[in-house]
Amino acid sequence: MALSYALHTFSTLVSTSITDNRLTVIVSEYHQPPPASDQAFEPGINSLCGLVVLFLFSHLGRTAAAVYERDNIYSRLIRVNCLSNYIVVMLNLTNVSDKNVKVGSTLLLIQRHRTITEEYQYDQNISEYKYSVSDLILTKQQRDFYEINGYLVVPKLIPDYLLDRCCNRFIELCHGKAPQNQITMMKDISRMKTGDQGEYLYGKAQDILWDEEFYEYARYPKMLDYVESFIGPNVMGMHSMFINKQPDIGTNSSRHPVHQDLHYFPFRPANLIVAAWTACVPITVNNGCLYVLPGTHTGDLYPHTYPEPKDGEINKLYHELKTNNNNDDPKKVFLEMEKGDTVFFHPLLIHGSGINKTQGFRKAISVHYASSNCNYIDVSGTTQDNIKNEVIDIMAKKGITDVDYTFIWKHHSRLIRGVRANL
């Protein structure tokens, strides 16, 4: 009886708590495992209802929490699949005093509604802007800024608890305390020669979408609303990495030369690709923040190659614009960011990052998203031929042969929201 009342209250809370009625719970199921003792434990009604309000408010950006404690229940969001019109939510319920004791799980199917006005605005704005497709969450000022500059910084978008979990997972990977799965751990070229270990040795964890901790970042609902505003509702995670810029040891290997991300991607159109890059710690010029050249997203894709040796040591696959003369460009903007700040940018935007002059680690996490309506292309014979051949050579050394460049991307990509189409 209590459970039935709780499920009824779910829908009541949604309709009364969300003023525009854009979200409605249409299916709710509570599953309780066999009791460990003679007395079964049933979560309180307020706890179950609180979970729904918590998630809905988090989805709408009204709170950053992902856990909820009430009635001796600790609830953790374990899975969110955000489709175009529905959200599937799974939560684990555990006892507050012992979080290893699972007392149940909750499955919700939430319907997302768009009003007639919203649908009209969505369609109308596609033709007005070239580099974003909707105003789902973007203000006009934000869309205009991105249209002109090719990047947009959103302050405090990602909560601290989520970034802390990602940082901890990276350290676990550095010390072999977490399963590596499909993740590639990339070593800094200079520190490989010094005998360093742990986070002093590893500068990056790449292809992280299939790790449960990192995936929490990639699918964070409010961030996906921004992504959807840029590229549309069918969202693929195509390239992902946790970046650990170590203190530079005088070789300049901690820098990332000026480049365009589209150089690496065998899929188009470019305007349906966007990067999300989040600071996991405060990031400054001193520890090697990103810098961008505003407005360069409207130009062409330039040839890239490795920098000259005189510029210092360079890590694998860190290519530079071949026609680079932008190191002292007066248009260069340094993006100093606080923990949780996220910059979205276009794949043609010219950008890079400096060396880390501090004794701390500059940590960030990033995912490149693309509309699943994009198409793979053959980059043979183009300016991207060199990166294609280099990546295929790397795969061959790992024993993966007779595959084309797109195989690698298909293998590491993951559907994040909406439906899968071409990618």
C-alpha positions in Angstrom: 0.0 0.0 0.0 2.8 2.4 0.9 4.5 1.6 -2.3 1.4 2.3 -4.4 1.0 5.6 -2.6 4.6 6.5 -3.3 4.3 5.8 -7.0 1.2 7.9 -7.1 3.0 10.7 -5.3 5.8 10.5 -7.9 3.6 11.9 -10.6 2.0 14.4 -8.2 5.4 15.8 -7.2 6.5 16.1 -10.8 3.4 18.0 -11.9 3.5 20.3 -8.9 7.2 20.9 -8.6 8.0 21.6 -12.3 6.2 24.7 -13.2 6.2 24.2 -16.9 5.2 20.5 -16.8 7.9 19.5 -19.3 8.7 16.3 -17.5 6.2 13.5 -16.4 6.9 10.2 -14.7 4.9 7.6 -16.8 6.4 4.3 -15.4 7.8 3.8 -11.9 9.0 0.5 -10.5 10.6 -0.3 -7.1 12.5 -3.6 -6.8 13.3 -4.9 -3.4 15.9 -7.8 -3.0 15.2 -10.7 -0.7 15.6 -9.5 2.9 18.8 -10.5 4.7 16.8 -11.0 8.0 13.3 -11.8 9.0 12.3 -8.2 8.8 12.0 -6.6 5.3 13.1 -3.0 5.0 10.9 -0.7 2.9 12.1 2.8 2.0 10.0 5.6 3.3 7.6 7.4 0.9 9.4 10.7 1.4 12.7 9.1 0.4 11.3 7.6 -2.9 9.6 10.9 -3.8 12.6 12.9 -2.9 14.6 10.8 -5.5 12.4 11.9 -8.3 12.4 15.6 -7.4 16.2 15.4 -6.9 16.7 13.9 -10.4 14.3 16.3 -12.1 15.9 19.4 -10.5 19.3 18.1 -11.4 18.2 17.6 -15.0 16.9 21.1 -15.1 20.1 22.5 -13.6 18.5 23.5 -10.3 20.9 21.4 -8.1 24.1 19.6 -8.6 23.4 16.7 -6.2 23.4 13.2 -7.4 22.8 11.5 -4.1 19.9 11.8 -1.6 19.8 10.8 2.0 16.5 10.4 3.9 14.6 7.9 6.0 17.9 6.0 6.5 18.3 5.5 2.7 21.3 6.5 0.7 20.3 6.8 -3.0 22.8 7.0 -5.9 22.1 7.7 -9.5 23.6 4.8 -11.4 22.3 5.2 -14.9 20.6 7.8 -17.0 19.7 7.2 -20.6 18.5 10.5 -22.1 16.6 10.0 -25.3 14.9 12.6 -27.4 11.6 12.4 -25.7 12.2 10.1 -22.7 14.6 9.8 -19.8 15.3 6.4 -18.3 16.6 6.6 -14.7 18.0 3.8 -12.5 18.9 4.4 -8.8 20.5 2.2 -6.2 19.1 2.4 -2.7 21.4 1.4 0.2 21.4 1.7 4.0 23.0 5.0 5.1 24.9 3.2 7.9 26.3 0.5 5.6 26.3 1.4 1.9 27.3 -2.1 0.9 23.9 -3.3 2.0 21.6 -2.8 -1.0 17.9 -2.4 0.0 16.4 -1.9 -3.4 16.5 -0.1 -6.8 14.2 2.3 -8.6 13.5 2.5 -12.3 11.8 5.5 -13.7 10.7 6.3 -17.2 10.2 10.1 -17.5 8.6 11.7 -20.6 10.0 15.0 -21.8 7.5 17.4 -23.3 8.1 20.3 -25.7 5.4 22.8 -26.2 4.2 23.9 -29.6 6.1 27.2 -29.1 9.3 25.3 -28.2 9.0 23.1 -31.3 8.5 26.2 -33.5 11.5 28.0 -31.9 13.7 24.8 -32.4 12.9 24.7 -36.1 13.1 28.4 -36.7 16.5 28.8 -35.1 18.2 26.1 -37.2 18.1 28.4 -40.2 19.2 31.5 -38.2 22.4 30.1 -36.8 25.2 28.2 -38.6 27.0 26.8 -35.6 24.2 25.8 -33.2 20.9 24.1 -33.9 18.6 25.1 -31.0 18.0 27.2 -28.0 17.2 24.2 -25.8 19.3 25.7 -23.0 21.4 28.4 -24.8 20.4 32.0 -24.4 20.5 34.3 -27.4 23.6 36.0 -26.0 25.3 32.6 -25.7 24.4 31.5 -29.2 25.5 34.8 -30.6 28.9 34.5 -28.8 29.5 31.0 -30.0 28.4 31.9 -33.6 31.0 34.7 -33.7 33.8 33.2 -31.6 33.5 29.4 -31.9 33.7 28.7 -28.2 31.6 29.3 -25.1 32.6 29.0 -21.4 29.8 28.0 -19.0 30.8 28.6 -15.3 30.4 25.8 -12.7 28.5 23.5 -15.0 29.9 20.2 -13.5 29.6 19.6 -9.8 32.8 19.0 -7.7 31.8 15.6 -6.5 31.7 14.3 -10.1 35.1 15.8 -11.0 36.6 14.4 -7.8 35.4 10.9 -8.7 37.0 11.3 -12.2 40.3 12.5 -10.6 40.3 9.5 -8.2 39.6 7.1 -11.0 42.5 8.5 -13.0 44.9 8.0 -10.1 43.5 4.4 -9.6 44.3 3.7 -13.3 47.8 5.2 -12.9 48.5 2.7 -10.1 46.8 -0.3 -11.7 44.0 -0.3 -9.1 41.1 -0.1 -11.6 40.3 -2.1 -14.7 41.7 -0.4 -17.8 39.1 -1.9 -20.2 39.4 0.1 -23.5 41.3 3.0 -21.9 44.7 3.9 -23.3 47.1 5.3 -20.7 49.5 7.7 -22.4 52.9 8.4 -20.9 54.7 11.8 -21.0 57.7 11.4 -23.4 60.1 13.3 -21.1 59.1 11.5 -17.9 59.4 8.1 -19.5 63.2 8.8 -19.3 63.3 9.7 -15.7 61.8 6.6 -14.1 58.7 8.5 -12.8 55.6 6.5 -11.8 51.9 7.1 -11.2 50.4 10.5 -12.1 53.9 11.9 -12.7 54.3 9.4 -15.6 50.9 9.4 -17.2 49.7 12.5 -19.0 46.4 11.2 -20.3 43.8 8.5 -20.1 42.2 8.2 -23.6 38.9 6.5 -24.7 37.3 6.6 -21.3 33.6 6.4 -22.3 33.2 2.8 -21.2 34.5 3.4 -17.7 31.5 3.9 -15.3 33.1 6.8 -13.4 34.2 8.8 -16.4 30.9 8.0 -18.2 29.0 9.8 -15.4 30.7 13.0 -16.7 30.0 12.2 -20.4 26.3 11.8 -19.8 25.8 14.6 -17.2 22.2 15.7 -18.1 22.7 19.5 -18.0 25.9 19.3 -20.1 24.1 17.2 -22.6 21.4 19.9 -22.9 24.2 22.3 -24.0 25.6 19.7 -26.4 22.1 19.1 -27.9 21.7 22.8 -28.4 24.9 22.8 -30.5 24.5 19.5 -32.5 21.0 18.2 -32.1 19.3 15.5 -30.1 21.2 12.4 -31.4 24.4 12.6 -29.5 27.4 10.3 -29.9 30.5 10.5 -27.7 33.3 10.1 -30.3 36.6 11.0 -28.5 37.2 11.2 -24.8 40.1 11.8 -22.5 41.2 12.7 -18.9 44.1 15.1 -19.2 46.8 15.3 -16.5 49.3 18.0 -17.4 52.3 17.3 -15.2 54.8 19.9 -14.0 57.1 20.6 -16.9 60.7 19.4 -16.3 62.2 21.9 -18.8 61.6 20.0 -22.0 58.3 21.8 -23.0 56.7 18.3 -23.3 53.7 19.5 -21.2 52.5 21.8 -23.9 49.9 21.0 -26.6 50.9 22.9 -29.8 48.3 25.0 -31.6 46.0 22.8 -33.6 42.4 22.1 -34.8 40.6 19.0 -33.5 39.0 18.3 -36.8 42.4 17.2 -38.1 41.9 14.0 -36.1 38.2 13.3 -37.1 37.1 11.2 -40.1 33.5 12.4 -39.9 31.5 15.4 -41.1 29.9 17.9 -41.1 32.1 19.8 -38.8 29.2 22.0 -37.6 27.6 19.0 -35.9 30.6 18.3 -33.8 31.4 20.0 -30.5 33.9 19.6 -27.7 33.1 19.8 -24.0 36.3 20.5 -21.9 36.0 20.8 -18.1 38.5 22.1 -15.5 38.9 19.5 -12.7 41.1 22.0 -10.8 41.6 25.8 -11.0 43.4 26.4 -14.3 45.6 29.4 -15.0 48.2 30.6 -17.5 50.9 29.3 -15.1 49.7 25.7 -15.1 49.0 25.6 -18.9 45.4 26.7 -19.5 43.8 26.5 -22.9 44.2 29.4 -25.3 42.0 30.0 -28.4 41.9 32.2 -31.4 38.4 33.5 -31.6 36.6 33.3 -34.9 38.9 30.8 -36.5 36.2 28.2 -36.6 34.8 29.9 -39.7 38.0 29.1 -41.7 39.5 26.0 -43.3 41.1 22.9 -41.9 44.9 23.4 -42.2 47.6 20.8 -42.6 49.2 19.5 -39.4 52.5 17.8 -38.5 54.8 17.5 -35.6 56.6 20.6 -34.3 60.2 21.3 -35.0 62.6 19.6 -32.5 64.0 23.0 -31.4 60.7 23.8 -29.8 61.1 21.0 -27.3 60.0 17.3 -26.9 56.5 16.5 -28.0 54.1 13.7 -27.0 52.7 11.1 -29.4 49.9 12.4 -31.7 50.4 16.0 -30.5 50.3 17.6 -34.0 50.7 21.3 -34.8 49.3 23.5 -37.5 51.9 23.3 -40.3 51.3 26.9 -41.2 51.5 28.0 -37.6 52.5 31.5 -37.0 50.0 32.1 -34.2 52.2 31.6 -31.1 52.2 35.4 -30.4 49.0 36.2 -32.2 47.4 39.3 -30.5 44.0 37.7 -30.9 44.9 34.8 -28.6 42.6 34.4 -25.6 43.7 32.5 -22.5 40.9 30.6 -20.9 41.6 30.7 -17.1 38.9 28.5 -15.5 37.7 27.5 -12.1 36.9 23.9 -11.1 33.7 22.9 -12.8 33.8 25.5 -15.6 33.3 24.0 -19.0 34.2 25.4 -22.4 32.4 24.2 -25.5 34.2 24.7 -28.8 33.9 24.0 -32.5 36.3 21.5 -34.1 37.8 24.0 -36.5 38.7 26.5 -33.7 42.4 27.0 -33.5 43.6 26.4 -29.9 46.3 24.9 -27.8 47.7 24.9 -24.3 51.0 26.1 -22.7 53.5 24.4 -20.4 52.8 23.7 -16.7 55.2 26.0 -14.8 53.8 25.0 -11.4 54.5 22.0 -9.2 50.9 20.9 -9.3 48.9 18.8 -11.8 46.6 20.6 -14.2 43.7 18.2 -14.6 40.8 18.4 -17.1 38.3 16.0 -18.7 37.0 16.3 -22.2 34.6 14.6 -24.6 34.1 15.4 -28.3 30.4 14.9 -29.2 29.0 14.5 -32.7 25.5 14.1 -34.1 24.9 10.5 -35.0 23.6 11.9 -38.2 27.1 12.8 -39.3 28.8 10.5 -41.8 32.2 8.9 -41.9 34.5 10.1 -44.8 37.6 8.7 -46.4 40.5 11.1 -45.5 43.0 9.4 -47.8 44.8 11.9 -50.0 43.8 14.8 -47.8 45.7 16.8 -45.2 44.5 14.2 -42.7 46.4 11.4 -44.4 49.3 11.6 -42.0 47.3 11.3 -38.8 45.3 8.4 -40.4 48.4 6.5 -41.2 50.0 7.1 -37.8 47.0 5.8 -36.0 46.7 2.7 -38.2 50.4 2.0 -37.5 49.8 2.3 -33.8 46.9 -0.2 -34.1 49.1 -2.6 -36.1 51.7 -2.6 -33.3 48.9 -3.7 -30.9 48.1 -6.6 -33.3 45.1 -5.0 -34.9 45.6 -5.1 -38.7 43.5 -4.9 -41.9 41.2 -2.2 -40.5 40.5 1.3 -41.8 40.6 4.5 -39.9 36.9 4.6 -39.2 37.1 1.2 -37.5 39.0 2.8 -34.6 36.3 5.5 -34.2 33.4 3.0 -34.4 35.1 0.9 -31.7 35.6 3.6 -29.2 32.5 5.8 -29.7 29.3 5.4 -27.7 25.7 6.6 -28.0 25.0 9.1 -25.2 21.5 10.6 -26.0 18.9 10.1 -28.7 19.2 7.4 -31.4 22.1 6.1 -33.4 22.0 6.8 -37.1 25.1 6.9 -39.3 28.0 7.0 -36.9 
